[in-house]
Amino acid sequence: MNHALGQSYDWFWDGWIVRTDRMDLKLRKMRVARDGTDYQAELEIQSRGGIDPPVPVRFRGSGGHEVLRTIPRDVFLGAAGDGRYRTTLPFRPSEAELDPDLTLPDVSWSDNSTRWRLRLQPMLDNWHSSPMPIGKTLLLWRPDLWYQTEDGVQGGLAFDASTVRWEHALHGLAGVGARKPRPFADFEGRFRALSADPKGIVRARAYNIDGHRGAQLLFSKALGSRIERGFRWTLAAGVDLDRLYDRAVPRRPSEWSDGGHGNLEFQLSSTRNFRRVRWSGAMRLRTDLLSEGASYSSIYGTMTGDVSVIPKFPLLLRAAAGRVRGDQVPPEERFYLAGAGPRGEWASRWFRSRGTIPTRWTAALGGDGNVRGFADTRPSGRTLLAVNAESRSGRLVPSWVPLLSRIRIPVVDPRSSLFADVGKVSENKLDWSDLAADCGVGFRTKPLVRNHLVLRTDLPLWRTPTLPGERPWKLRAVFSVGEAF
């Protein structure tokens, strides 16, 4: 099993959910009556699926007594989902548990036992692949320590709770600042109902952090190839509410409104693997929801292709376009030419209080960033168009360069890339004669923490349009956490 799983549990959890689409057992009640020198035990069982195989059940009693029985399939056949199983035991049972050894794809470990207490196993996160929470609620935790310009050193506790049904059932952060003893928290939970929609996932989030208070509710559903054959489609819909109550805390407060208005968002994404191209795309619609403080609607689309037509010269192509309209467009809903913008930065783990990066650095962040060389000016507008091309190497020096390609730097293991970016933002229509562009070389480290934290420096060598008195050929440096796009 461990060999099959490897370092990722995606295959395991996806396969497990598919297997349990038709099976979900629940142990509702156990009755025990004296029968001479023995005991008569009766179990009330509910089957919420379409598959009812023989089910093993384990009875436990005081003094270490334990016995294993098998509930025959006949118990469920004429019961329309509700079955009763009776058996005689040589001791008085205090606990019953269905499928104790996980021999069946019944993952309802929260309700298949008469045990009332939660089987919780706290563990210190070792930054490697997490163990499977078989039979328990696994709580991984780790201490977090970081620095913020306004609050100074902050410390907290990050956790990730997983169950057999959910790989990440609940995760978040809680802590307090040292300079200003102000507590903060950020929690997100995942839910799914087998009886309602086995492939639908609901995420709920609530936070009070970095001067923001808010909540989010998101529903996503995998559509498979229902829209177009060969493509894998995913539909997501959600609502969110954010309020900025302290402007002395967040980074670049001028790019945030006071908030307090609801937002409605829909997103349709798809992926497909061709012979020489790995393609992915997404279309996002976003608007205000029953609000008088904001009036806007936006559409944003991205398309990415990983092309391997030329040997030893892979290409990553990306196109992004967006438009926002309205009488009262909040600053955080505008499009930014460099960096992910305030909403993208807020969603970044490494540039929020969750991370360890100083909060006032001028940098391009991973996410919806576009033209790298303009991170110092951060131009924004209501209309956006950007096209990016990049060739990434798996080494510091590409393999087609003789001798030098063998150079290695341990620990960080940097990899190089060549890039060219073209983009434009404006308030209304785009002026095609005045596009912003930059070309140069980039260096990125390997994932440093749990395959997530990638540090990157881009060196744009050529940039247009230039500032007054500036030359187009000039060495610049743009720092980013995560991939630029």
TAHU-V698162 format. One record per pair of residues at least 12 apart in sequence whose ideal C-beta (glycine too) atoms are under 10 Angstrom apart, sorted by the first residue. I is the first residue (numbers start at 0). GAP is how many residues later the second one is. If there is no record, write none. Layout:
{{I	GAP} {I	GAP}}
This chain:
{{0	131} {0	133} {1	127} {1	129} {1	130} {4	124} {4	127} {5	123} {6	121} {6	122} {6	444} {7	121} {7	443} {8	120} {8	121} {8	122} {8	123} {8	153} {8	158} {9	157} {11	120} {11	155} {12	94} {12	119} {12	149} {12	151} {12	152} {12	153} {12	154} {12	155} {13	153} {13	208} {14	90} {15	89} {15	91} {15	148} {15	149} {15	151} {16	88} {16	90} {16	148} {16	149} {16	175} {16	177} {16	181} {16	182} {16	184} {17	87} {17	180} {17	181} {18	32} {18	85} {18	86} {18	87} {18	88} {19	29} {19	31} {19	84} {19	85} {19	86} {19	87} {19	88} {19	145} {19	174} {19	178} {20	28} {20	29} {20	30} {20	84} {20	173} {20	177} {20	178} {21	26} {21	27} {21	28} {21	29} {21	30} {21	83} {21	172} {21	176} {22	24} {22	25} {22	26} {22	27} {22	28} {22	29} {22	30} {22	32} {22	81} {22	82} {22	83} {22	84} {22	85} {22	171} {23	22} {23	23} {23	24} {23	25} {23	26} {23	27} {23	81} {23	82} {23	83} {23	84} {23	87} {23	88} {23	141} {23	169} {23	170} {23	171} {23	174} {24	20} {24	21} {24	22} {24	23} {24	24} {24	26} {24	27} {24	30} {24	46} {24	51} {24	58} {24	73} {24	74} {24	79} {24	81} {24	82} {24	83} {24	86} {24	87} {25	18} {25	19} {25	20} {25	21} {25	22} {25	55} {25	56} {25	72} {25	80} {25	82} {25	84} {25	85} {25	86} {26	16} {26	17} {26	18} {26	19} {26	28} {26	30} {26	58} {26	69} {26	70} {26	71} {26	72} {26	81} {26	84} {26	85} {26	86} {26	87} {26	88} {27	15} {27	16} {27	17} {27	18} {27	54} {27	83} {27	86} {28	13} {28	14} {28	15} {28	16} {28	17} {28	55} {28	67} {28	85} {29	12} {29	13} {29	14} {29	27} {29	29} {29	55} {29	63} {29	64} {29	65} {29	66} {29	83} {29	84} {30	12} {30	13} {30	53} {30	55} {31	27} {31	29} {31	57} {31	60} {31	61} {31	62} {31	64} {32	53} {32	59} {33	58} {34	53} {34	54} {35	52} {36	53} {37	50} {37	51} {37	52} {37	53} {37	54} {38	20} {38	22} {38	48} {38	49} {38	50} {38	51} {38	52} {38	53} {38	54} {39	46} {39	47} {39	48} {39	49} {40	16} {40	18} {40	26} {40	28} {40	44} {40	45} {40	46} {40	47} {40	48} {40	51} {40	52} {40	55} {41	42} {41	43} {41	44} {41	45} {42	12} {42	14} {42	16} {42	26} {42	28} {42	32} {42	40} {42	41} {42	42} {42	43} {42	44} {42	50} {42	53} {42	55} {42	71} {43	38} {43	39} {43	40} {43	41} {44	12} {44	26} {44	30} {44	31} {44	34} {44	36} {44	37} {44	38} {44	39} {44	40} {44	51} {44	53} {44	67} {45	30} {45	33} {45	35} {45	36} {45	37} {45	65} {46	28} {46	29} {46	32} {46	33} {46	34} {46	35} {46	36} {46	59} {47	33} {47	60} {47	146} {47	147} {48	32} {48	56} {48	57} {48	145} {48	146} {49	31} {50	22} {50	25} {50	53} {50	54} {50	55} {51	19} {51	20} {51	21} {51	22} {51	23} {51	24} {51	25} {51	27} {51	29} {51	31} {52	18} {52	19} {52	20} {52	23} {52	50} {52	51} {52	52} {52	53} {53	16} {53	17} {53	18} {53	19} {53	20} {53	21} {53	22} {53	50} {54	14} {54	15} {54	16} {54	17} {54	18} {54	20} {54	21} {54	28} {54	30} {54	43} {54	44} {54	48} {54	49} {54	51} {54	57} {55	12} {55	13} {55	14} {55	15} {55	41} {55	42} {55	43} {55	44} {55	45} {55	47} {55	48} {56	12} {56	13} {56	14} {56	28} {56	30} {56	39} {56	40} {56	41} {56	42} {56	43} {56	55} {56	56} {57	35} {57	37} {57	38} {57	39} {57	40} {57	41} {57	42} {57	43} {57	55} {58	28} {58	30} {58	32} {58	33} {58	34} {58	35} {58	36} {58	37} {58	38} {58	55} {59	31} {59	33} {59	34} {59	35} {59	36} {59	37} {59	40} {59	53} {59	54} {59	55} {60	28} {60	29} {60	30} {60	31} {60	32} {60	33} {60	34} {61	29} {61	30} {61	31} {61	32} {62	28} {62	29} {63	27} {64	24} {64	25} {64	26} {64	27} {64	28} {64	29} {65	25} {65	27} {65	29} {65	34} {66	20} {66	22} {66	23} {66	24} {66	26} {67	29} {67	32} {67	33} {68	16} {68	18} {68	19} {68	20} {68	27} {69	15} {69	17} {70	12} {70	13} {70	14} {70	16} {70	27} {70	28} {71	13} {92	21} {93	20} {93	21} {94	18} {94	19} {94	20} {94	21} {95	16} {95	17} {95	18} {95	19} {96	12} {96	15} {96	16} {96	17} {96	18} {96	38} {97	13} {97	14} {97	15} {97	16} {98	13} {98	14} {99	12} {99	13} {99	35} {100	33} {100	34} {101	32} {101	33} {101	62} {105	58} {106	27} {106	56} {106	57} {106	58} {106	59} {106	87} {107	56} {107	57} {107	86} {108	24} {108	25} {108	26} {108	27} {108	28} {108	54} {108	55} {108	56} {109	27} {109	53} {109	54} {109	55} {112	22} {117	18} {117	19} {117	45} {118	14} {118	16} {118	17} {118	18} {118	19} {118	44} {119	13} {119	16} {119	17} {119	18} {119	19} {119	41} {120	12} {120	14} {120	15} {120	16} {120	17} {120	18} {120	19} {121	15} {121	16} {121	17} {121	18} {121	19} {121	37} {121	39} {122	15} {122	16} {122	17} {122	18} {122	19} {123	16} {123	17} {123	18} {123	19} {124	14} {124	15} {124	16} {124	17} {124	18} {124	33} {124	34} {124	35} {124	325} {125	14} {125	16} {126	15} {126	321} {126	322} {126	323} {126	324} {127	322} {128	321} {128	322} {129	30} {129	32} {129	37} {129	38} {129	320} {130	31} {131	30} {131	32} {131	35} {132	28} {132	29} {132	30} {132	31} {132	32} {132	33} {132	34} {132	36} {133	29} {133	30} {134	28} {134	29} {135	26} {135	27} {135	28} {136	24} {136	25} {136	26} {136	27} {136	29} {136	32} {136	33} {137	22} {137	23} {137	24} {137	25} {137	26} {137	29} {137	31} {138	20} {138	21} {138	22} {138	23} {138	30} {138	31} {139	18} {139	19} {139	20} {139	21} {139	22} {139	28} {139	31} {140	16} {140	17} {140	18} {140	19} {140	20} {141	14} {141	15} {141	16} {141	17} {141	18} {142	12} {142	13} {142	14} {142	15} {142	32} {143	12} {143	13} {143	14} {143	15} {143	29} {143	30} {143	31} {143	209} {143	210} {143	211} {143	212} {144	30} {144	33} {144	211} {145	29} {145	204} {145	206} {145	207} {145	208} {145	209} {145	210} {145	211} {145	212} {145	213} {146	31} {146	206} {146	209} {146	210} {146	211} {146	212} {147	29} {147	30} {147	31} {147	32} {147	62} {147	101} {147	102} {147	103} {147	204} {147	205} {147	210} {147	211} {147	212} {148	100} {148	102} {148	209} {148	210} {148	211} {148	212} {149	27} {149	29} {149	30} {149	60} {149	61} {149	96} {149	98} {149	99} {149	100} {149	101} {149	209} {149	210} {150	25} {150	26} {150	27} {150	28} {150	29} {150	30} {150	31} {150	33} {150	59} {150	60} {150	97} {150	98} {150	202} {150	208} {151	25} {151	26} {151	27} {151	28} {152	24} {152	25} {152	26} {153	21} {153	22} {153	23} {153	24} {153	25} {153	26} {153	28} {153	30} {153	55} {153	199} {154	20} {154	21} {154	22} {154	23} {155	16} {155	17} {155	18} {155	19} {155	20} {155	21} {155	27} {155	28} {155	29} {155	30} {155	53} {155	197} {155	198} {156	15} {156	16} {156	17} {156	18} {157	13} {157	14} {157	15} {157	16} {157	17} {157	28} {157	191} {157	196} {158	12} {158	13} {158	14} {158	15} {158	28} {159	12} {160	28} {161	28} {162	27} {164	25} {164	26} {164	27} {164	29} {165	23} {165	24} {165	25} {165	26} {165	35} {166	23} {167	20} {167	21} {167	22} {167	35} {168	19} {168	20} {168	21} {168	22} {168	23} {169	17} {169	18} {169	19} {169	20} {169	21} {169	34} {170	15} {170	16} {170	17} {170	18} {170	19} {170	34} {171	13} {171	14} {171	15} {171	16} {171	17} {171	33} {171	34} {171	35} {171	37} {171	182} {172	12} {172	13} {172	14} {172	15} {172	34} {172	36} {172	176} {172	179} {172	180} {172	181} {173	12} {173	13} {173	35} {174	34} {174	178} {174	179} {176	72} {176	176} {179	68} {179	69} {181	26} {181	27} {181	29} {181	64} {181	67} {182	25} {182	26} {183	23} {183	24} {183	25} {183	26} {183	27} {183	28} {183	65} {183	169} {184	21} {184	22} {184	23} {184	24} {185	19} {185	20} {185	21} {185	22} {185	23} {185	24} {185	26} {185	28} {185	166} {185	167} {185	168} {186	17} {186	18} {186	19} {186	20} {186	21} {187	15} {187	16} {187	17} {187	18} {187	19} {187	28} {187	30} {188	13} {188	14} {188	15} {188	16} {188	17} {189	12} {189	13} {189	14} {189	28} {190	12} {190	13} {190	28} {196	22} {196	24} {197	24} {198	21} {198	22} {198	23} {198	24} {198	25} {198	35} {199	19} {199	20} {199	21} {199	22} {199	35} {200	17} {200	18} {200	19} {200	20} {200	21} {200	35} {201	15} {201	16} {201	17} {201	18} {201	19} {201	36} {202	13} {202	14} {202	15} {202	16} {202	17} {202	33} {202	35} {203	12} {203	13} {203	14} {203	15} {203	34} {204	12} {204	13} {204	33} {204	35} {206	35} {206	139} {206	145} {206	146} {207	35} {207	37} {208	40} {208	41} {208	137} {208	143} {208	144} {208	145} {209	34} {209	36} {209	39} {209	40} {209	41} {209	136} {209	142} {209	143} {209	144} {209	149} {210	32} {210	33} {210	34} {210	35} {210	36} {210	37} {210	38} {210	39} {210	40} {210	42} {210	45} {211	30} {211	31} {211	32} {211	33} {211	34} {211	37} {211	38} {211	44} {211	47} {211	134} {211	140} {211	141} {212	28} {212	29} {212	30} {212	31} {212	32} {212	33} {212	46} {212	47} {213	26} {213	27} {213	28} {213	29} {213	30} {213	45} {213	46} {213	49} {213	132} {214	24} {214	25} {214	26} {214	27} {214	28} {214	47} {215	22} {215	23} {215	24} {215	25} {215	26} {215	47} {215	49} {216	20} {216	21} {216	22} {216	23} {216	24} {217	18} {217	19} {217	20} {217	21} {217	22} {217	47} {217	49} {218	16} {218	17} {218	18} {218	19} {218	20} {219	14} {219	15} {219	16} {219	17} {219	18} {219	47} {219	49} {220	12} {220	13} {220	14} {220	15} {220	16} {221	12} {221	13} {222	12} {222	45} {222	46} {222	47} {224	45} {224	47} {226	41} {226	43} {227	42} {227	44} {228	43} {229	40} {229	42} {229	43} {229	44} {230	38} {230	39} {230	40} {230	41} {230	48} {230	49} {230	50} {231	37} {231	38} {231	39} {231	40} {231	41} {231	48} {232	35} {232	36} {232	37} {232	38} {232	39} {233	33} {233	34} {233	35} {233	36} {233	37} {233	48} {234	31} {234	32} {234	33} {234	34} {234	35} {235	29} {235	30} {235	31} {235	32} {235	33} {235	46} {235	48} {236	27} {236	28} {236	29} {236	30} {236	31} {236	48} {237	25} {237	26} {237	27} {237	28} {237	29} {237	48} {238	23} {238	24} {238	25} {238	26} {238	50} {239	22} {239	23} {239	24} {239	25} {239	46} {239	49} {239	103} {240	18} {240	19} {240	20} {240	21} {240	22} {240	48} {240	50} {241	14} {241	15} {241	16} {241	17} {241	18} {241	19} {241	20} {241	21} {241	88} {241	90} {241	101} {241	104} {242	14} {242	15} {242	16} {242	17} {242	18} {243	12} {243	13} {243	14} {243	15} {243	16} {243	88} {244	13} {244	14} {244	15} {248	104} {248	110} {249	92} {249	95} {249	96} {249	102} {249	103} {249	109} {250	91} {250	94} {250	95} {250	100} {250	101} {250	107} {250	108} {250	109} {250	110} {251	79} {251	90} {251	93} {251	107} {251	108} {251	110} {251	126} {252	78} {252	89} {253	77} {253	88} {254	75} {254	76} {254	77} {254	79} {254	81} {254	86} {254	87} {254	88} {254	90} {254	123} {254	125} {255	74} {255	75} {255	76} {255	86} {255	87} {255	90} {256	36} {256	37} {256	71} {256	72} {256	73} {256	74} {256	75} {256	76} {256	85} {257	35} {257	36} {257	72} {258	32} {258	34} {258	35} {258	71} {258	73} {259	31} {259	32} {259	33} {259	34} {260	27} {260	28} {260	29} {260	30} {260	31} {260	32} {260	33} {260	34} {260	35} {260	67} {260	69} {261	25} {261	26} {261	27} {261	28} {261	29} {261	31} {261	32} {262	23} {262	24} {262	25} {262	26} {262	28} {262	31} {262	33} {262	67} {262	69} {262	70} {262	80} {263	21} {263	22} {263	23} {263	24} {263	25} {263	26} {263	27} {263	33} {264	19} {264	20} {264	21} {264	22} {264	24} {264	33} {265	17} {265	18} {265	19} {265	20} {265	21} {266	15} {266	16} {266	17} {266	18} {266	19} {266	33} {267	13} {267	14} {267	15} {267	16} {267	17} {267	33} {268	12} {268	13} {268	14} {268	15} {268	33} {269	12} {269	13} {269	33} {270	33} {272	33} {273	31} {273	33} {274	33} {274	34} {275	29} {275	30} {275	31} {275	32} {275	33} {275	34} {276	28} {276	29} {276	30} {276	31} {276	32} {276	38} {276	40} {277	26} {277	27} {277	28} {277	29} {277	30} {277	38} {278	24} {278	25} {278	26} {278	27} {278	28} {278	38} {279	22} {279	23} {279	24} {279	25} {279	26} {279	38} {280	20} {280	21} {280	22} {280	23} {280	24} {280	38} {281	18} {281	19} {281	20} {281	21} {281	22} {281	38} {282	16} {282	17} {282	18} {282	19} {282	20} {283	14} {283	15} {283	16} {283	17} {283	18} {283	38} {283	84} {284	12} {284	13} {284	14} {284	15} {284	16} {285	12} {285	13} {285	14} {285	36} {285	38} {285	47} {285	57} {286	12} {286	37} {286	38} {286	39} {286	46} {287	38} {287	40} {287	41} {287	42} {287	45} {290	37} {290	39} {291	36} {292	35} {292	37} {293	32} {293	33} {293	34} {293	35} {293	36} {293	39} {294	30} {294	31} {294	32} {294	33} {294	34} {294	35} {295	28} {295	29} {295	30} {295	31} {295	32} {295	33} {295	34} {295	37} {295	38} {295	86} {296	26} {296	27} {296	28} {296	29} {296	32} {296	36} {297	24} {297	25} {297	26} {297	27} {297	28} {297	31} {297	35} {297	36} {297	37} {297	84} {297	86} {298	22} {298	23} {298	24} {298	25} {298	26} {299	20} {299	21} {299	22} {299	23} {299	24} {299	35} {299	68} {299	84} {300	18} {300	19} {300	20} {300	21} {300	22} {301	16} {301	17} {301	18} {301	19} {301	20} {301	66} {301	84} {301	183} {302	14} {302	15} {302	16} {302	17} {302	18} {302	84} {303	12} {303	13} {303	14} {303	15} {303	16} {303	84} {303	181} {304	12} {304	13} {304	14} {305	12} {305	86} {306	82} {306	84} {309	81} {310	89} {311	79} {311	81} {311	86} {311	87} {311	88} {312	78} {312	80} {312	85} {312	87} {312	105} {313	76} {313	77} {313	78} {313	79} {313	80} {313	103} {314	74} {314	75} {314	76} {314	77} {314	103} {315	72} {315	73} {315	74} {315	75} {315	76} {315	101} {315	103} {315	167} {315	169} {316	70} {316	71} {316	72} {316	73} {317	52} {317	68} {317	69} {317	70} {317	71} {317	72} {317	103} {317	166} {317	167} {318	66} {318	67} {318	68} {318	69} {318	70} {319	15} {319	48} {319	49} {319	50} {319	64} {319	65} {319	66} {319	67} {319	68} {319	103} {319	165} {320	14} {320	62} {320	63} {320	64} {320	65} {320	66} {320	102} {320	109} {321	12} {321	13} {321	46} {321	59} {321	60} {321	61} {321	62} {321	63} {321	64} {321	103} {322	12} {322	58} {322	59} {322	60} {322	61} {322	62} {322	105} {323	57} {323	58} {323	59} {323	60} {324	57} {324	58} {325	56} {328	53} {329	12} {329	13} {330	12} {330	49} {331	12} {331	13} {331	14} {332	49} {333	46} {333	47} {333	48} {333	49} {333	50} {333	91} {333	93} {334	33} {334	35} {334	44} {334	45} {334	46} {334	47} {334	48} {334	49} {334	50} {334	51} {334	88} {334	90} {334	91} {335	28} {335	29} {335	32} {335	33} {335	34} {335	35} {335	38} {335	39} {335	42} {335	43} {335	44} {335	45} {335	48} {335	89} {336	32} {336	33} {336	34} {336	35} {336	36} {336	37} {336	38} {336	40} {336	41} {336	42} {336	43} {336	44} {336	47} {336	48} {336	49} {336	84} {336	86} {336	87} {336	88} {336	89} {336	99} {337	24} {337	25} {337	26} {337	27} {337	31} {337	32} {337	33} {337	34} {337	35} {337	36} {337	37} {337	38} {337	39} {337	40} {337	41} {337	42} {337	48} {337	83} {337	85} {337	87} {337	98} {337	100} {337	140} {337	142} {337	146} {338	12} {338	23} {338	24} {338	25} {338	26} {338	27} {338	28} {338	29} {338	30} {338	31} {338	32} {338	33} {338	35} {338	36} {338	39} {338	41} {338	139} {338	141} {338	145} {339	24} {339	25} {339	26} {339	27} {339	28} {339	29} {339	30} {339	140} {339	142} {339	144} {339	145} {340	24} {340	26} {340	27} {340	28} {340	29} {340	37} {340	39} {340	43} {341	36} {341	38} {342	24} {342	25} {343	21} {343	22} {343	23} {343	24} {343	25} {344	14} {344	18} {344	20} {344	21} {344	22} {344	23} {344	24} {344	136} {345	21} {346	18} {346	19} {346	20} {346	21} {347	17} {347	18} {347	19} {347	133} {347	134} {348	17} {348	100} {348	103} {348	104} {348	132} {348	133} {349	15} {349	16} {349	99} {349	102} {349	103} {349	104} {349	105} {349	130} {349	131} {349	132} {350	12} {350	14} {350	15} {350	16} {350	129} {350	130} {350	131} {354	94} {354	98} {354	126} {355	93} {355	97} {355	125} {356	96} {356	98} {356	122} {356	124} {360	14} {360	118} {360	119} {360	120} {361	13} {361	14} {361	15} {361	16} {361	116} {361	117} {362	12} {362	13} {362	93} {362	94} {362	114} {362	115} {362	116} {362	117} {362	118} {363	12} {363	14} {363	92} {363	94} {363	114} {363	115} {363	116} {363	117} {363	118} {363	120} {363	121} {364	114} {364	115} {364	116} {364	117} {364	118} {364	119} {365	88} {365	90} {365	114} {365	115} {365	116} {365	117} {365	118} {365	119} {366	113} {366	115} {366	116} {366	117} {366	118} {367	16} {367	18} {367	117} {368	17} {368	19} {368	52} {368	54} {368	109} {368	111} {368	113} {368	114} {368	115} {368	116} {369	14} {369	15} {369	16} {369	17} {369	18} {369	51} {369	52} {369	53} {369	54} {369	55} {369	66} {369	114} {369	115} {370	15} {370	16} {370	17} {370	50} {370	51} {370	52} {370	53} {370	54} {370	64} {370	65} {370	66} {370	67} {370	89} {370	92} {370	107} {370	113} {371	16} {371	47} {371	49} {371	51} {371	66} {371	67} {371	68} {371	70} {371	84} {371	86} {371	87} {371	88} {371	91} {371	104} {371	106} {371	108} {371	112} {371	113} {372	46} {372	48} {372	63} {372	64} {372	65} {372	66} {372	67} {372	85} {372	86} {372	87} {372	88} {372	89} {372	90} {372	91} {372	101} {372	103} {372	104} {372	105} {373	47} {373	49} {373	51} {373	62} {373	63} {373	64} {373	86} {373	89} {373	102} {373	104} {374	83} {374	85} {374	101} {374	102} {374	103} {374	104} {374	105} {374	109} {375	91} {375	100} {375	102} {376	59} {376	90} {378	44} {378	45} {378	46} {378	47} {378	57} {379	45} {379	46} {379	47} {380	43} {380	44} {380	45} {380	46} {380	47} {380	49} {381	43} {381	44} {381	45} {381	46} {382	41} {382	42} {382	43} {382	44} {382	45} {382	46} {382	47} {383	39} {383	40} {383	41} {383	42} {383	46} {384	37} {384	38} {384	39} {384	40} {384	41} {384	45} {384	47} {384	50} {385	35} {385	36} {385	37} {385	38} {385	39} {385	49} {385	50} {385	99} {386	33} {386	34} {386	35} {386	36} {386	48} {386	50} {387	31} {387	32} {387	33} {387	34} {387	35} {387	96} {387	97} {388	29} {388	30} {388	31} {388	32} {388	33} {388	50} {389	27} {389	28} {389	29} {389	30} {389	31} {389	52} {389	68} {389	93} {389	94} {389	95} {390	25} {390	26} {390	27} {390	28} {390	29} {391	23} {391	24} {391	25} {391	26} {391	27} {391	50} {391	52} {391	91} {392	12} {392	22} {392	23} {392	24} {392	25} {393	19} {393	21} {393	22} {393	52} {394	12} {394	13} {394	18} {394	19} {394	20} {394	21} {395	12} {395	13} {395	16} {395	17} {395	18} {395	19} {395	20} {395	47} {396	18} {396	19} {397	17} {397	18} {397	19} {397	20} {400	15} {408	36} {410	34} {410	35} {410	37} {411	31} {411	32} {411	33} {411	34} {411	36} {411	43} {412	31} {412	32} {412	33} {412	34} {412	35} {413	28} {413	29} {413	30} {413	31} {413	32} {413	41} {413	42} {413	43} {414	27} {414	28} {414	29} {414	30} {414	31} {414	39} {414	41} {415	25} {415	26} {415	27} {415	28} {416	23} {416	24} {416	25} {416	26} {416	27} {416	39} {416	41} {416	66} {416	67} {417	21} {417	22} {417	23} {417	24} {418	19} {418	20} {418	21} {418	22} {418	23} {418	39} {418	40} {418	41} {418	65} {418	66} {419	17} {419	18} {419	19} {419	20} {419	40} {419	42} {420	15} {420	16} {420	17} {420	18} {420	19} {420	37} {420	39} {420	42} {420	63} {420	64} {421	13} {421	14} {421	15} {421	16} {421	17} {421	42} {422	12} {422	13} {422	14} {422	15} {423	12} {423	13} {433	30} {433	31} {434	29} {434	30} {435	27} {435	28} {435	29} {436	23} {436	25} {436	26} {436	27} {436	28} {436	35} {437	20} {437	21} {437	22} {437	23} {437	24} {437	25} {437	26} {437	34} {437	38} {437	40} {438	21} {438	22} {438	23} {438	24} {438	25} {439	18} {439	19} {439	20} {439	21} {439	22} {439	23} {439	35} {439	36} {439	37} {439	38} {440	16} {440	17} {440	18} {440	19} {440	20} {440	34} {441	14} {441	15} {441	16} {441	17} {441	18} {441	36} {441	38} {441	41} {441	42} {442	12} {442	13} {442	14} {442	15} {442	16} {443	12} {443	13} {443	14} {443	36} {443	38} {443	39} {443	40} {444	12} {446	35} {451	29} {451	30} {452	28} {452	29} {453	26} {453	27} {453	28} {453	29} {453	30} {454	24} {454	25} {454	26} {454	27} {455	22} {455	23} {455	24} {455	25} {455	26} {455	27} {455	28} {456	20} {456	21} {456	22} {456	23} {457	18} {457	19} {457	20} {457	21} {457	22} {457	26} {458	16} {458	17} {458	18} {458	19} {459	14} {459	15} {459	16} {459	17} {459	18} {460	12} {460	13} {460	14} {460	15} {461	12} {461	14} {462	13}}
